[in-house]
């Protein structure tokens, strides 16, 4: 997913951070699950920094 982790401008000029849906982590390749989960957590931390 090339857009994951990037900020975009959404409706009404609101910032949008592209990330994975949590269920995609569970359905993904088990060998890549730990790495994908770490990336997902990093995305959530970035979103949290924006909201703080």
C-alpha positions in Angstrom: 0.0 0.0 0.0 2.0 2.9 -1.3 -0.2 5.6 0.4 0.1 4.2 3.9 1.6 6.5 6.4 1.1 9.6 4.2 -1.0 12.7 5.1 -3.5 13.9 2.5 -6.1 16.6 2.4 -9.6 15.3 2.7 -13.1 16.8 2.6 -13.4 20.3 3.9 -9.6 20.5 3.8 -9.2 18.2 6.8 -6.0 16.2 7.1 -6.3 12.5 6.5 -3.7 9.9 7.4 -3.8 6.7 5.3 -3.4 3.5 7.3 -4.6 -0.1 7.3 -7.9 -1.3 8.7 -7.2 -3.5 11.8 -8.9 -6.5 10.2 -6.4 -6.3 7.3 -3.6 -7.0 9.8 -5.4 -10.2 10.9 -6.1 -11.4 7.3 -2.6 -10.6 6.0 0.4 -12.9 5.6 1.4 -14.2 9.1 5.1 -13.8 8.2 4.5 -10.1 7.7 2.0 -9.6 10.6 4.5 -8.3 13.2 6.0 -5.8 10.8 2.6 -4.6 9.6 1.4 -4.3 13.2 4.4 -2.1 14.1 3.8 0.1 11.1 0.1 0.4 12.0 1.1 1.5 15.6 3.5 4.0 14.2 0.6 5.4 12.0 -1.6 5.7 15.1 1.2 7.5 17.0 1.5 10.0 14.2 -2.2 10.6 14.2 -2.1 11.0 18.0 0.6 13.6 17.7 -1.5 15.6 15.3 -4.5 15.5 17.7 -2.5 16.4 20.8 
